[in-house]
């Protein structure tokens, strides 16, 4: 199907709104916890794992990943090219990081970015999973694993010879992810970052 060109603008708006659905926040609410006031205060799956539990965290991770993949696939099925597919993915990531439903205070976009990459370039997404798992296994820090994966993203896109527009988008995604982790970077340097599996109480 080749949709009219003007469709892309409502599609990008829809991608943002899909990305803005705060699954982590909703999962916490179902468990009687406001994840914004617990642990790191983030609405992503890592903080859900710490404050609610692994089952909720995995559910949030899958849903947040789907938020990134589905807009890309929808735009592709409507006949738009790779650049517009990536634009839809970026719109979804923006929705997750700055959700209108939570006064633009969202997550860090790691799971949603993974969903976008899985739909755009599964090969690179698979390599990022491998990097994430290795770093997490060695360090036990999810934030460090996320940061290393983000830093590797543009390099992997270059190595796999993706189009220049995808490499540029990947570089932008990496920069956003790293900037969004600046509080984690500070805690890593101070030795106060939580390790994987630790449960937390009050926000810190």
Backbone as a chain_set.jsonl record, in Angstrom:
{"seq": "XXXXXXXXXXXXXXXXXXXXXXXXXXXXXXXXXXXXXXXXXXXXXXXXXXXXXXXXXXXXXXXXXXXXXXXXXXXXXXXXXXXXXXXXXXXXXXXXXXXXXXXXXXXXXXXXXXXXXXXXXXXXXXXXXXXXXXXXXXXXXXXXXXXXXXXXXXXXXXXXXXXXXXXXXXXXXXXXXXXXXXXXXXXXXXXXXXXXXXXXXXXX", "coords": {"N": [[0.842, -1.203, 0.0], [0.557, 2.182, -0.885], [0.434, 4.984, 0.745], [-1.032, 8.311, 0.706], [1.192, 11.142, 0.654], [0.682, 13.103, 2.56], [-0.259, 11.76, 4.727], [1.813, 11.132, 6.415], [2.314, 13.024, 8.391], [0.129, 13.024, 10.385], [0.661, 10.395, 11.101], [3.2, 10.512, 12.278], [2.561, 12.098, 14.467], [0.821, 10.341, 15.747], [2.648, 8.31, 16.314], [4.235, 9.58, 18.22], [2.324, 9.867, 20.298], [1.732, 7.201, 20.865], [4.234, 6.406, 21.795], [4.252, 7.937, 24.065], [2.648, 6.682, 25.914], [2.667, 5.776, 29.205], [3.807, 3.076, 30.241], [5.381, 2.028, 32.325], [4.788, 3.703, 34.485], [2.036, 3.159, 34.696], [2.1, 0.428, 35.312], [3.266, 0.537, 37.823], [1.28, 1.946, 39.216], [-0.779, 0.064, 39.183], [0.252, -1.706, 40.988], [0.148, -0.244, 43.22], [2.147, 1.634, 43.554], [3.916, 4.624, 43.027], [6.096, 4.982, 40.646], [7.626, 7.141, 40.064], [8.337, 8.242, 42.417], [9.975, 6.548, 43.699], [13.035, 4.78, 44.17], [15.079, 5.456, 41.425], [13.294, 7.201, 40.38], [12.52, 7.018, 37.806], [10.469, 6.076, 34.955], [10.964, 3.794, 33.562], [11.639, 0.288, 32.707], [13.704, -0.686, 34.336], [13.606, 0.7, 36.81], [11.061, -0.059, 37.494], [11.488, -2.758, 37.901], [13.071, -2.657, 40.197], [11.324, -1.473, 42.053], [8.807, -2.654, 41.87], [8.867, -5.313, 40.777], [10.157, -8.268, 39.001], [8.367, -9.475, 37.094], [6.527, -7.457, 36.39], [8.395, -5.654, 35.414], [9.492, -6.94, 33.125], [7.206, -7.062, 31.57], [6.734, -4.33, 31.148], [9.094, -3.683, 29.786], [8.761, -5.119, 27.372], [6.418, -3.941, 26.365], [7.232, -1.265, 26.15], [9.231, -1.592, 24.252], [7.687, -2.458, 22.106], [6.318, -0.114, 21.605], [8.183, 1.319, 20.196], [8.704, -0.282, 17.945], [6.24, -0.777, 16.593], [5.173, 1.7, 15.393], [7.148, 2.091, 13.413], [6.856, -0.195, 11.803], [4.208, 0.15, 10.981], [4.345, 2.509, 9.439], [6.035, 1.587, 7.444], [4.43, -0.43, 6.25], [2.527, 1.149, 5.116], [3.791, 2.128, 2.965], [5.85, 4.0, 3.101], [9.24, 5.183, 2.965], [12.54, 4.202, 4.272], [13.651, 6.385, 5.651], [11.432, 7.817, 6.609], [10.342, 5.837, 8.156], [12.246, 5.64, 10.198], [11.93, 8.199, 11.197], [9.401, 7.986, 12.338], [10.03, 6.192, 14.341], [11.789, 7.749, 15.898], [9.983, 9.7, 16.722], [8.368, 8.196, 18.398], [10.23, 7.508, 20.39], [10.721, 10.065, 21.389], [8.21, 10.566, 22.448], [8.188, 8.711, 24.553], [10.309, 9.626, 26.141], [9.604, 12.262, 26.676], [6.742, 12.492, 27.651], [3.492, 13.626, 26.963], [1.444, 12.971, 28.633], [2.478, 12.831, 31.178], [3.357, 15.301, 31.945], [5.595, 15.777, 30.384], [7.728, 14.455, 31.542], [9.513, 11.792, 31.329], [10.899, 8.565, 30.52], [14.108, 7.039, 29.755], [14.343, 5.978, 27.314], [15.548, 3.596, 26.39], [14.478, 0.927, 26.025], [12.441, 1.516, 24.181], [13.952, 2.599, 22.101], [15.374, 0.301, 21.447], [13.276, -1.233, 20.386], [12.683, 0.255, 18.096], [15.102, -0.045, 16.65], [15.128, -2.816, 16.339], [13.108, -3.129, 14.511], [14.065, -1.638, 12.366], [16.78, -2.386, 11.835], [17.484, -5.381, 12.47], [19.852, -6.865, 12.785], [21.781, -5.14, 13.931], [20.397, -4.554, 16.279], [20.464, -7.048, 17.517], [23.231, -7.306, 18.027], [23.548, -5.244, 19.838], [22.081, -6.206, 21.99], [23.747, -8.3, 22.739], [26.045, -6.883, 23.584], [24.933, -5.457, 25.721], [24.189, -7.563, 27.47], [26.68, -8.736, 28.063], [28.094, -6.605, 29.326], [26.366, -6.107, 31.482], [26.479, -8.574, 32.804], [29.097, -8.6, 33.694], [29.381, -6.194, 35.195], [27.022, -5.767, 36.643], [25.485, -3.526, 36.532], [22.75, -2.005, 35.205], [22.483, 0.503, 34.089], [25.092, 1.104, 33.207], [25.421, -0.872, 31.289], [23.457, -0.044, 29.499], [24.489, 2.446, 28.741], [26.905, 1.701, 27.489], [25.898, 0.249, 25.353], [24.483, 2.245, 24.03], [26.601, 3.938, 23.281], [27.891, 2.285, 21.51], [26.127, 2.077, 19.415], [26.085, 4.005, 17.065], [28.552, 3.289, 15.962], [28.234, 0.586, 15.29], [26.242, 0.845, 13.375], [27.648, 2.111, 11.363], [29.592, 0.162, 10.783], [27.984, -1.912, 9.805], [27.173, -0.778, 7.51], [24.885, 0.882, 7.155], [22.412, 3.175, 5.775], [23.3, 6.681, 5.418], [21.465, 8.411, 6.628], [20.288, 6.812, 8.572], [22.462, 6.234, 10.175], [22.99, 8.814, 11.139], [20.627, 9.265, 12.562], [20.911, 7.24, 14.441], [23.176, 8.141, 15.82], [22.097, 10.43, 16.972], [20.152, 9.222, 18.626], [21.863, 7.842, 20.36], [23.227, 9.956, 21.646], [21.095, 11.247, 22.946], [20.266, 9.191, 24.68], [22.546, 8.892, 26.311], [22.769, 11.45, 27.478], [20.356, 11.485, 28.863], [20.986, 9.708, 30.818], [22.557, 11.032, 32.62], [22.342, 11.438, 35.407], [22.656, 8.845, 36.331], [25.261, 8.387, 35.484], [26.65, 10.093, 37.164], [26.095, 8.845, 39.619], [27.342, 6.393, 39.174], [30.021, 7.175, 39.04], [30.298, 8.089, 41.618], [29.968, 5.81, 43.031], [27.488, 5.049, 44.004], [25.458, 3.965, 42.57], [22.684, 1.793, 41.968], [22.875, -1.752, 41.873], [21.967, -4.402, 39.6], [19.017, -6.083, 40.452], [18.747, -5.184, 43.025], [16.445, -4.124, 45.449], [14.507, -1.185, 46.113], [13.514, 1.655, 48.142], [12.534, 4.642, 49.129], [12.716, 7.467, 46.925], [15.829, 8.301, 45.36]], "CA": [[0.0, 0.0, 0.0], [1.266, 3.457, -0.914], [-0.458, 6.007, 1.285], [-0.712, 9.688, 0.298], [2.303, 11.698, 1.418], [0.247, 13.914, 3.702], [-0.538, 10.878, 5.862], [2.963, 10.95, 7.299], [2.284, 13.945, 9.543], [-0.651, 12.421, 11.469], [1.31, 9.169, 11.54], [4.259, 10.887, 13.216], [1.892, 12.526, 15.705], [0.339, 9.125, 16.394], [3.826, 7.622, 16.852], [4.589, 10.264, 19.474], [1.324, 9.561, 21.322], [1.943, 5.809, 21.257], [5.429, 6.404, 22.626], [3.995, 8.656, 25.32], [1.897, 5.854, 26.867], [3.652, 5.49, 30.258], [3.533, 1.731, 30.754], [6.035, 1.85, 33.618], [3.977, 4.413, 35.474], [0.781, 2.428, 34.86], [2.395, -0.817, 36.023], [3.444, 0.895, 39.222], [-0.018, 2.295, 39.784], [-1.514, -1.18, 39.411], [0.833, -2.327, 42.178], [0.038, 0.7, 44.325], [3.413, 2.354, 43.701], [4.228, 5.665, 42.055], [7.518, 4.733, 40.392], [8.327, 8.426, 39.973], [8.734, 8.62, 43.769], [10.697, 5.409, 44.267], [14.28, 4.469, 43.475], [15.635, 6.525, 40.596], [12.218, 8.088, 39.961], [12.318, 6.843, 36.367], [9.308, 5.246, 34.644], [11.383, 2.676, 32.732], [11.529, -1.066, 33.256], [14.701, -0.924, 35.386], [13.078, 1.171, 38.084], [9.901, -0.914, 37.8], [12.055, -3.989, 38.464], [13.512, -2.393, 41.569], [10.265, -1.016, 42.957], [7.599, -3.486, 41.781], [9.251, -6.709, 40.643], [10.604, -8.668, 37.667], [7.276, -9.738, 36.15], [6.063, -6.159, 35.903], [9.483, -5.038, 34.656], [9.56, -7.566, 31.804], [6.018, -6.617, 30.826], [6.98, -2.942, 30.748], [10.132, -3.688, 28.757], [8.18, -5.58, 26.107], [5.482, -2.927, 25.886], [8.003, -0.091, 25.738], [9.885, -1.955, 22.993], [6.644, -2.47, 21.079], [6.014, 1.283, 21.276], [9.138, 1.756, 19.197], [8.647, -1.093, 16.732], [4.962, -0.725, 15.875], [5.077, 2.835, 14.463], [8.043, 1.859, 12.28], [6.228, -1.198, 10.942], [3.0, 0.744, 10.403], [4.757, 3.438, 8.384], [6.563, 0.751, 6.348], [3.314, -1.095, 5.574], [1.799, 2.163, 4.361], [4.546, 2.432, 1.769], [6.847, 5.056, 3.277], [10.606, 4.693, 2.932], [13.297, 3.973, 5.498], [13.842, 7.631, 6.398], [10.197, 8.11, 7.329], [10.205, 4.817, 9.198], [13.086, 6.061, 11.32], [11.306, 9.394, 11.778], [8.335, 7.503, 13.216], [10.68, 5.636, 15.521], [12.271, 8.863, 16.717], [8.812, 10.331, 17.329], [7.962, 7.334, 19.504], [11.219, 7.686, 21.458], [10.443, 11.378, 21.975], [7.015, 10.416, 23.279], [8.544, 8.011, 25.788], [11.194, 10.462, 26.968], [8.904, 13.497, 27.052], [5.328, 12.163, 27.424], [2.516, 14.67, 27.257], [0.56, 12.491, 29.696], [3.154, 12.974, 32.481], [3.973, 16.636, 31.959], [6.854, 15.703, 29.639], [8.785, 13.859, 32.361], [9.414, 10.379, 31.023], [12.013, 7.664, 30.762], [15.381, 7.28, 29.07], [14.161, 5.559, 25.929], [16.377, 2.467, 25.982], [13.64, -0.148, 25.487], [11.764, 2.016, 22.989], [14.981, 2.666, 21.064], [15.634, -1.071, 21.011], [12.183, -1.629, 19.515], [12.882, 0.943, 16.811], [16.224, -0.671, 15.955], [14.731, -4.174, 15.971], [12.282, -3.02, 13.308], [14.839, -1.02, 11.286], [17.963, -3.186, 11.539], [17.545, -6.449, 13.484], [21.239, -7.295, 12.991], [22.388, -4.236, 14.91], [19.68, -4.755, 17.542], [20.995, -8.261, 18.127], [24.569, -7.024, 18.543], [23.395, -4.399, 21.024], [21.672, -7.095, 23.078], [24.946, -9.018, 23.182], [26.862, -5.938, 24.351], [24.215, -5.18, 26.964], [24.265, -8.73, 28.345], [28.069, -8.902, 28.521], [28.429, -5.551, 30.298], [25.555, -6.322, 32.677], [26.983, -9.761, 33.494], [30.361, -8.265, 34.349], [29.296, -5.066, 36.132], [25.744, -5.8, 37.376], [24.856, -2.212, 36.432], [21.954, -1.862, 33.991], [22.772, 1.809, 33.503], [26.363, 1.017, 32.486], [25.157, -1.685, 30.102], [22.707, 0.813, 28.579], [25.41, 3.467, 28.231], [27.838, 1.074, 26.548], [25.123, -0.085, 24.154], [24.209, 3.508, 23.331], [27.851, 4.405, 22.673], [28.248, 1.379, 20.409], [25.124, 2.122, 18.351], [26.511, 4.6, 15.788], [29.684, 2.525, 15.425], [27.685, -0.616, 14.66], [25.524, 1.254, 12.169], [28.673, 2.367, 10.35], [30.205, -1.123, 10.429], [27.034, -2.693, 9.008], [26.946, -0.011, 6.284], [23.521, 1.405, 7.057], [22.36, 4.476, 5.089], [23.791, 7.819, 6.206], [20.375, 8.965, 7.438], [20.096, 5.925, 9.723], [23.623, 6.466, 11.047], [22.77, 10.103, 11.798], [19.567, 9.064, 13.548], [21.483, 6.428, 15.518], [24.024, 9.017, 16.619], [21.195, 11.26, 17.775], [19.589, 8.355, 19.66], [22.905, 7.563, 21.343], [23.468, 11.168, 22.428], [19.938, 11.444, 23.825], [20.306, 8.171, 25.727], [23.638, 9.189, 27.242], [22.386, 12.646, 28.23], [19.279, 11.113, 29.779], [21.579, 8.911, 31.892], [23.591, 11.808, 33.319], [22.268, 11.194, 36.856], [23.252, 7.527, 36.545], [26.708, 8.54, 35.32], [27.141, 10.709, 38.41], [26.061, 7.825, 40.672], [28.38, 5.405, 38.873], [31.3, 7.762, 39.431], [30.318, 8.216, 43.08], [29.83, 4.489, 43.64], [26.191, 4.94, 44.681], [24.467, 3.43, 41.646], [22.133, 0.499, 42.364], [23.182, -2.884, 41.013], [20.813, -5.152, 39.132], [18.415, -6.989, 41.436], [18.533, -4.515, 44.312], [15.154, -3.478, 45.657], [14.678, 0.137, 46.713], [12.34, 2.274, 48.731], [12.344, 6.044, 48.816], [13.445, 7.991, 45.77], [17.166, 8.788, 45.714]], "C": [[0.878, 1.253, 0.0], [0.305, 4.569, -0.502], [-0.086, 7.374, 0.739], [0.353, 10.278, 1.215], [1.84, 12.448, 2.654], [-0.083, 13.062, 4.925], [0.606, 10.846, 6.865], [2.883, 11.842, 8.529], [1.375, 13.457, 10.664], [-0.041, 11.118, 11.978], [2.435, 9.461, 12.532], [3.676, 11.361, 14.542], [1.389, 11.316, 16.481], [1.49, 8.344, 17.012], [4.263, 8.253, 18.172], [3.621, 9.875, 20.592], [1.426, 8.111, 21.79], [3.156, 5.72, 22.175], [5.202, 7.023, 23.997], [3.176, 7.848, 26.32], [2.865, 5.384, 27.953], [3.418, 4.136, 30.927], [4.181, 1.491, 32.111], [5.252, 2.5, 34.742], [2.684, 3.646, 35.753], [0.989, 1.111, 35.6], [2.593, -0.561, 37.515], [2.131, 1.207, 39.903], [-0.845, 1.049, 40.084], [-1.022, -1.903, 40.66], [0.769, -1.405, 43.392], [1.292, 1.501, 44.582], [3.503, 3.436, 42.629], [5.718, 5.581, 41.791], [8.311, 6.022, 40.253], [8.846, 8.877, 41.336], [9.526, 7.532, 44.47], [11.977, 5.197, 43.481], [14.84, 5.655, 42.727], [14.579, 7.535, 40.178], [11.887, 7.976, 38.487], [11.133, 5.916, 36.113], [9.675, 4.034, 33.789], [11.36, 1.348, 33.465], [12.54, -1.333, 34.371], [14.179, -0.491, 36.741], [11.826, 0.39, 38.478], [10.387, -2.229, 38.417], [12.441, -3.788, 39.917], [12.35, -2.163, 42.524], [9.014, -1.884, 42.951], [7.956, -4.966, 41.687], [9.557, -7.089, 39.215], [9.474, -8.902, 36.662], [6.752, -8.441, 35.544], [7.13, -5.509, 35.024], [9.577, -5.623, 33.25], [8.37, -7.161, 30.944], [6.218, -5.203, 30.303], [8.035, -2.879, 29.652], [9.563, -4.089, 27.4], [7.228, -4.545, 25.521], [6.209, -1.671, 25.413], [8.754, -0.366, 24.428], [8.88, -1.942, 21.843], [6.259, -1.061, 20.664], [6.955, 1.814, 20.199], [8.986, 1.026, 17.88], [7.375, -0.866, 15.923], [4.815, 0.489, 14.963], [5.957, 2.663, 13.23], [7.395, 0.902, 11.292], [4.987, -0.623, 10.254], [3.345, 1.67, 9.24], [5.302, 2.669, 7.183], [5.415, 0.123, 5.55], [2.494, -0.12, 4.736], [2.606, 2.689, 3.176], [5.575, 3.535, 1.891], [8.24, 4.448, 3.416], [11.281, 4.651, 4.289], [13.48, 5.239, 6.325], [12.603, 7.986, 7.207], [9.918, 7.071, 8.408], [11.017, 5.19, 10.431], [12.51, 7.301, 11.991], [10.18, 8.993, 12.725], [8.915, 6.906, 14.492], [11.184, 6.716, 16.46], [11.124, 9.582, 17.411], [8.331, 9.518, 18.524], [8.921, 7.458, 20.686], [11.001, 9.022, 22.166], [9.219, 11.312, 22.88], [7.326, 9.738, 24.592], [9.352, 8.911, 26.716], [10.503, 11.717, 27.482], [7.402, 13.33, 26.82], [4.379, 13.287, 27.848], [1.633, 14.274, 28.432], [1.164, 12.638, 31.094], [3.93, 14.285, 32.548], [5.389, 16.619, 31.401], [8.032, 15.2, 30.473], [8.694, 12.343, 32.218], [10.674, 9.597, 31.33], [13.255, 8.042, 29.977], [15.386, 6.714, 27.656], [14.945, 4.35, 25.48], [15.535, 1.361, 25.347], [12.941, 0.29, 24.208], [12.74, 2.141, 21.827], [15.315, 1.277, 20.539], [14.532, -1.549, 20.064], [12.298, -1.011, 18.136], [13.97, 0.239, 16.014], [15.896, -2.097, 15.524], [13.903, -4.174, 14.696], [13.069, -2.485, 12.117], [15.998, -1.916, 10.85], [18.144, -4.246, 12.617], [18.966, -6.91, 13.79], [21.921, -6.442, 14.055], [21.715, -4.399, 16.272], [20.201, -5.993, 18.263], [22.379, -8.05, 18.727], [24.504, -6.165, 19.798], [22.945, -5.221, 22.223], [22.888, -7.819, 23.641], [25.839, -8.125, 24.033], [26.229, -5.678, 25.711], [24.386, -6.34, 27.948], [25.668, -8.905, 28.902], [28.413, -7.874, 29.592], [27.646, -5.744, 31.594], [26.084, -7.51, 33.484], [28.254, -9.458, 34.274], [30.176, -7.241, 35.468], [28.107, -5.121, 37.079], [25.077, -4.433, 37.417], [24.078, -2.119, 35.117], [22.274, -0.54, 33.303], [24.064, 1.776, 32.692], [26.189, 0.197, 31.202], [24.409, -0.864, 29.05], [23.619, 1.856, 27.939], [26.386, 2.882, 27.21], [27.125, 0.716, 25.247], [24.842, 1.168, 23.341], [25.461, 4.007, 22.614], [28.233, 3.557, 21.46], [27.321, 1.534, 19.206], [25.617, 2.758, 17.054], [27.671, 3.859, 15.142], [29.177, 1.29, 14.684], [26.93, -0.275, 13.38], [26.491, 1.546, 11.028], [29.269, 1.053, 9.852], [29.289, -1.949, 9.536], [26.581, -1.951, 7.754], [25.479, 0.381, 6.086], [23.546, 2.743, 6.313], [22.777, 5.619, 6.015], [22.707, 8.391, 7.103], [20.129, 8.125, 8.685], [21.255, 6.085, 10.696], [23.446, 7.772, 11.822], [21.707, 9.98, 12.872], [20.074, 8.251, 14.732], [22.395, 7.236, 16.415], [23.183, 9.907, 17.522], [20.591, 10.449, 18.917], [20.607, 8.084, 20.767], [23.159, 8.767, 22.243], [22.337, 11.402, 23.42], [19.991, 10.457, 24.984], [21.377, 8.479, 26.767], [23.306, 10.409, 28.096], [21.31, 12.32, 29.256], [19.795, 10.277, 30.954], [22.574, 9.708, 32.743], [23.542, 11.614, 34.832], [22.882, 9.843, 37.196], [24.773, 7.601, 36.439], [27.313, 9.114, 36.59], [27.172, 9.669, 39.536], [27.105, 6.735, 40.431], [29.744, 5.913, 39.316], [31.435, 7.87, 40.946], [30.226, 6.875, 43.797], [28.521, 4.274, 44.348], [25.088, 4.392, 43.77], [23.982, 2.059, 42.123], [22.541, -0.579, 41.366], [21.898, -3.635, 40.651], [20.326, -6.114, 40.226], [18.163, -6.359, 42.791], [17.134, -3.927, 44.367], [15.368, -2.167, 46.398], [13.371, 0.622, 47.302], [12.182, 3.683, 48.273], [13.205, 6.479, 47.653], [14.772, 8.572, 46.206], [17.991, 8.993, 44.467]], "O": [[1.819, 1.366, 0.785], [-0.52, 5.028, -1.291], [1.061, 7.585, 0.345], [0.411, 9.958, 2.403], [2.519, 12.437, 3.681], [-0.175, 13.582, 6.037], [0.389, 10.562, 8.043], [3.339, 11.451, 9.604], [1.803, 13.467, 11.818], [-0.203, 10.77, 13.147], [2.602, 8.739, 13.515], [4.219, 11.068, 15.607], [1.507, 11.258, 17.705], [1.349, 7.779, 18.096], [4.614, 7.552, 19.121], [4.05, 9.584, 21.709], [1.231, 7.822, 22.971], [3.118, 5.046, 23.205], [5.876, 6.677, 24.967], [3.017, 8.275, 27.464], [3.806, 4.653, 27.645], [2.896, 4.063, 32.039], [3.597, 0.82, 32.962], [5.076, 1.921, 35.813], [2.283, 3.5, 36.908], [0.158, 0.717, 36.419], [2.146, -1.34, 38.357], [1.893, 0.785, 41.035], [-1.528, 0.978, 41.106], [-1.78, -2.622, 41.311], [1.274, -1.743, 44.463], [1.498, 2.0, 45.688], [3.2, 3.188, 41.462], [6.523, 6.046, 42.598], [9.54, 6.002, 40.317], [9.685, 9.774, 41.422], [9.728, 7.581, 45.683], [12.009, 5.408, 42.269], [15.053, 6.724, 43.299], [14.913, 8.607, 39.675], [11.074, 8.74, 37.968], [10.818, 5.068, 36.948], [8.785, 3.315, 33.336], [11.1, 1.28, 34.666], [12.263, -2.131, 35.266], [14.296, -1.232, 37.717], [11.561, 0.199, 39.665], [9.769, -2.749, 39.346], [12.175, -4.64, 40.765], [12.387, -2.606, 43.672], [8.241, -1.863, 43.908], [7.414, -5.784, 42.43], [9.255, -6.326, 38.297], [9.618, -8.557, 35.489], [6.559, -8.344, 34.333], [6.81, -4.888, 34.01], [9.727, -4.878, 32.282], [8.507, -6.945, 29.74], [5.906, -4.913, 29.148], [7.896, -2.115, 28.697], [9.862, -3.454, 26.389], [7.234, -4.305, 24.314], [5.843, -1.083, 24.396], [8.895, 0.528, 23.593], [9.184, -1.475, 20.745], [5.911, -0.827, 19.507], [6.57, 2.657, 19.389], [9.119, 1.627, 16.815], [7.429, -0.773, 14.697], [4.361, 0.324, 13.83], [5.563, 3.042, 12.127], [7.386, 1.155, 10.088], [4.751, -0.887, 9.076], [2.711, 1.619, 8.186], [5.061, 3.051, 6.038], [5.429, 0.142, 4.319], [1.845, -0.514, 3.767], [2.157, 3.59, 2.466], [6.126, 3.97, 0.88], [8.396, 3.337, 3.921], [10.694, 5.008, 5.311], [13.468, 5.186, 7.555], [12.71, 8.408, 8.358], [9.333, 7.382, 9.445], [10.543, 5.073, 11.561], [12.59, 7.443, 13.211], [10.02, 9.588, 13.791], [8.369, 7.086, 15.58], [11.026, 6.613, 17.677], [11.263, 10.026, 18.55], [7.934, 10.082, 19.543], [8.493, 7.509, 21.839], [11.085, 9.103, 23.392], [9.192, 11.925, 23.947], [6.8, 10.127, 25.634], [9.111, 8.953, 27.923], [10.782, 12.18, 28.588], [6.842, 13.942, 25.91], [4.471, 13.816, 28.956], [1.128, 15.138, 29.149], [0.44, 12.577, 32.088], [5.012, 14.36, 33.13], [6.267, 17.341, 31.873], [9.189, 15.48, 30.158], [7.902, 11.691, 32.898], [11.415, 9.911, 32.262], [13.44, 9.194, 29.584], [16.323, 6.945, 26.892], [15.008, 4.088, 24.279], [15.845, 0.906, 24.246], [12.857, -0.482, 23.253], [12.393, 1.822, 20.689], [15.515, 1.09, 19.338], [14.817, -2.195, 19.055], [12.043, -1.669, 17.127], [13.785, -0.045, 14.831], [16.334, -2.541, 14.463], [13.984, -5.104, 13.894], [12.774, -2.838, 10.975], [16.182, -2.177, 9.661], [18.883, -4.03, 13.578], [19.262, -7.302, 14.919], [22.56, -6.967, 14.967], [22.388, -4.384, 17.303], [20.36, -5.984, 19.484], [22.671, -8.556, 19.811], [25.308, -6.335, 20.715], [23.376, -4.966, 23.347], [23.046, -7.94, 24.856], [26.334, -8.549, 25.078], [26.916, -5.68, 26.732], [24.692, -6.124, 29.12], [25.831, -9.193, 30.087], [28.957, -8.221, 30.64], [28.193, -5.565, 32.682], [26.13, -7.454, 34.713], [28.468, -9.983, 35.367], [30.736, -7.391, 36.554], [28.166, -4.588, 38.187], [24.196, -4.201, 38.245], [24.673, -2.148, 34.04], [22.328, -0.472, 32.075], [24.128, 2.354, 31.607], [26.746, 0.539, 30.159], [24.69, -0.971, 27.856], [23.529, 2.117, 26.739], [26.659, 3.503, 26.182], [27.691, 0.866, 24.164], [24.948, 1.159, 22.114], [25.386, 4.45, 21.468], [28.826, 4.057, 20.504], [27.69, 1.161, 18.092], [25.571, 2.1, 16.015], [27.77, 3.802, 13.916], [29.637, 0.987, 13.583], [26.979, -1.03, 12.409], [26.193, 1.266, 9.867], [29.431, 0.854, 8.648], [29.758, -2.613, 8.611], [25.714, -2.429, 7.022], [24.916, 0.23, 5.002], [24.597, 3.379, 6.23], [22.626, 5.535, 7.234], [22.993, 8.812, 8.224], [19.797, 8.665, 9.74], [21.053, 6.071, 11.911], [23.721, 7.829, 13.021], [21.858, 10.522, 13.967], [19.723, 8.524, 15.88], [22.4, 7.048, 17.632], [23.513, 10.112, 18.69], [20.522, 10.927, 20.049], [20.271, 8.093, 21.951], [23.29, 8.621, 23.459], [22.577, 11.716, 24.586], [19.785, 10.837, 26.137], [21.14, 8.341, 27.967], [23.538, 10.401, 29.305], [21.345, 12.817, 30.381], [19.114, 10.154, 31.972], [23.348, 9.124, 33.501], [24.587, 11.623, 35.484], [23.548, 9.699, 38.221], [25.487, 6.959, 37.209], [28.37, 8.668, 37.039], [28.129, 9.603, 40.307], [27.688, 6.214, 41.382], [30.531, 5.167, 39.9], [32.532, 7.759, 41.493], [30.383, 6.802, 45.016], [28.429, 3.403, 45.214], [23.92, 4.359, 44.157], [24.772, 1.258, 42.622], [22.55, -0.344, 40.157], [20.877, -3.506, 41.326], [21.108, -6.847, 40.831], [17.45, -6.926, 43.619], [16.692, -3.292, 43.409], [16.288, -2.042, 47.207], [12.293, 0.099, 47.02], [11.743, 3.925, 47.148], [14.285, 5.935, 47.42], [14.877, 9.232, 47.24], [19.15, 9.401, 44.554]]}, "num_chains": 1, "name": "protein.A"}
